[in-house]
Amino acid sequence: MDSDKRKGLRFGSKVVYYAPDEATKSISAPIITSSSFQYDADIYQEVVEGARKSVNIYGRCGNPTEYQFEEQMAIIEGADDCLATASGMAAISTALFGLLKQGDHIVCDWTTYSSTHEMLDHRLTDYGITTTFVDSANPDSVEAAIQDNTKVIYFETIANPTMKVAAIPPLVDIARAHGLILVCDNTFASPAVIQPLQWGVDIVVESASKFIGGHNDVIGGAICMKSDKLPADFLEQIRWNTMAKWGAPLSPFNAWLLLRGIQTLDVRLERQCQTAAALANHLVNHPKVEGVWYPGLANHPQHEIATAQIPGFGAMLTFAVADGDAALKVADSLELAAFGASLGGVRTTVQIPATMAFLDIPEAERLEMGIHNGMIRISTGLEDSADLISDLDIALACI
Ligand SMILES: Cc1ncc(COP(=O)(O)O)c(C=O)c1O
């Protein structure tokens, strides 16, 4: 099937179909582990003349299994191009280092993933790149933060752990009016829930370690692009200038695990989103629960925006109990759901944002971001929702 026909498929078919391998006709991607590739005179000439992705040179710069993952990610995000990386953080740092130089400025939402926040607030400042943090759900505050040296606006489709959903169209308009690149982290939603490039975002960065891989067994990342503001070969440029120089390629085996994970992305997310809704509706009426943050609830501050942008509402929710001690007691008492880091897998996982993902953020800053000590974040897996509700009820009875 040619690429245009693939792009025209519905999402559930896009994720399953891979072009058969040309050499073997295998319908499962082969894993090519070779780190080096033999030249012949023609390839040598192509490389000398500047050809890059079309030829295999050295595993740190790209690999056939990784290219197949990039092709598949581009199809499911509706991108013109994709660059794979060793992790989600490698995707974020490669994209930002590729877009920015000393003296540049970013406008970024307050509630991004903690390592992203930390990178912008501390690491990038060491290189002369500064950030103003704003509430991206308030477009006026985004516009007000723009300076002469601003190059990028950065936000997440669903922000951790408050599940904030910023309206994308006003951000697209602001970015276009000021000639800025709009970058969005789509990790918490996944392309099964929203494809931000179709809404006018320029670059999507993604931790493939979460819903894309889907089985809590792989680390990887992707940068997807569809933009008339950047050169068409921008991702190829940063493959060589940034990703390969910082040394953050996706390994062939991880690329293969991610290719396999993508095939069930649609059905996994359908079930995971339904389960998130069931848990949110249960927890919201629980006497020990002091708050529930889930975009599908009518009282969520951005419920209307979420209904338009992420009609499945995603597979993430947060609830709060009285304080940090109670949160620990509940998380530690769960037996079916796993208390631990990460999200997006077939196992339901819970974490305490204040003392896990956001531990490095000073308490006052954390509270300003809306992250309370008693919060417990849930990433719903594929277990039966009735069993998960019973697991939560038993754990909540311990406080
Ligand atoms: C929203 C978000 N973006 C990026 C990352 C980083 O991904 P990785 O762990 O694959 O580097 C994470 C990790 O939890 C995340 O939650």
The ligand as a Tripos MOL2 file, in Angstrom:
@<TRIPOS>MOLECULE
LIG
   16    16     1     0     0
SMALL
NO_CHARGES

@<TRIPOS>ATOM
      1 C1          4.7010   14.2420   29.9480 C.3       1 LIG1
      2 C2          6.0500   13.5900   29.8810 C.ar      1 LIG1
      3 N1          6.9250   13.9950   28.9510 N.ar      1 LIG1
      4 C3          8.1490   13.4530   28.8620 C.ar      1 LIG1
      5 C4          8.5540   12.4570   29.7150 C.ar      1 LIG1
      6 C5          9.9290   11.9000   29.6000 C.3       1 LIG1
      7 O1          9.8950   10.6450   28.9820 O.3       1 LIG1
      8 P1         11.0380    9.5650   29.1420 P.3       1 LIG1
      9 O2         10.9460    9.0000   30.5050 O.co2     1 LIG1
     10 O3         10.7500    8.5840   28.0430 O.co2     1 LIG1
     11 O4         12.3420   10.2840   28.9180 O.co2     1 LIG1
     12 C6          7.6800   11.9890   30.6870 C.ar      1 LIG1
     13 C7          8.0960   10.9390   31.6240 C.2       1 LIG1
     14 O5          7.3990   10.5570   32.5240 O.2       1 LIG1
     15 C8          6.3810   12.5750   30.7810 C.ar      1 LIG1
     16 O6          5.5100   12.1950   31.7130 O.3       1 LIG1
@<TRIPOS>BOND
     1     1     2 1
     2     2     3 ar
     3     2    15 ar
     4     3     4 ar
     5     4     5 ar
     6     5     6 1
     7     5    12 ar
     8     6     7 1
     9     7     8 1
    10     8     9 2
    11     8    10 1
    12     8    11 1
    13    12    13 1
    14    12    15 ar
    15    13    14 2
    16    15    16 1
@<TRIPOS>SUBSTRUCTURE
     1 LIG1         1 GROUP 0 **** ****
